[in-house]
Amino acid sequence: MGKKKQRRIGHYSSSQKILLVGEGDFSFSACLAKAFRSATNMVATTLKSQDTLLTEHRSCEEHLEELKKRGCLVLYEVNVYVMDRHPTLKSMKFDVIIFNFPHAGHYHRLCEKDEELIELHRHLSKAFFKSARGMLSKGGEIHVSHMVGYPYDQWKLKELAEKAGLFLKEKVWFNKSDYPGYHSKRAGGIQSNKMFRPNKKTCYTFKFSLNQTSSKLSVCNPTTSIVSDGPSPPGYQGYLCPPAPPSPTPSPRLDDYEPPAAPSPPLPPSCQDDDDPPAAPTPPSRQVNEDIGCYSVLRGCLCAIFRCWPDIGRSLL
């Protein structure tokens, strides 16, 4: 029997073991399954119960049927905070874990610019990275599709991933048209089935891995989904990949030597910090000593004259 043909769509291949979390109406999972013509390599999950999902996302029914037909494992009520302890998932490893446009939920009194909601998004992202990192196979990647620019940069995805031991390997444009049939849903409990349209110019897929594989930032070409190493396009507000490890400090060369600067004169006592030692007193100059000596001699002469003044007066009389 010949080797099974590998099929690809976007950044994904039928040869990869793929976990999708936080699915809305499962349209992204169904898109991959159709492209692969088999979904036995996929596990698709949602935080919602099956009943809630069917109520909030009426369009999900046909996508679930597609996944079932292609052999995808679908799991409900999977919380990304503790998914590494899920009875079915805890023993599984994945080549790619995908979280498209994570969101901590919508609240009537909060908007995306509110620090309280931003903090909830950070907490969600931090927990996801911590949970997902232990579910990666060797060389595996975590893909997070996310928008850039204010206020989304305030989530600080790169920093949160680094705290979980992950590094930004690559950052590529997210082009919705690369995934036919995918409908990005608002979700979050308020108008959950309402669609939002990711802007190609502000949406990226951040690829994190356990190994720091590149010292350069992979920057997307503004007209394609292909990445290239080079200067950032105008208006680029993305995250930078971690810098290369520092090279050993070179031995100093003779022509690099600079003499130390002359020490600054001590400050007067009133200008010194309390923690600074008092400045050493400046020794008097020779001229000052000579002036003081002359003054002392003159003063002695005058004193002698005044002490003898009564005797001088009597002798004159």
PyMOL commands that set and color helices and strands:
alter all, ss='L'
color gray80, all
select helices_A, chain A and resi 27-36+50-56+60-70+83-85+115-133+152-155+157-163+176-178+254-256+269-271+286-316
alter helices_A, ss='H'
color red, helices_A
select strands_A, chain A and resi 8-9+12-13+18-21+42-45+73-75+94-100+136-147+167-173+203-209+218-220+227-229
alter strands_A, ss='S'
color yellow, strands_A
deselect
rebuild
show_as cartoon
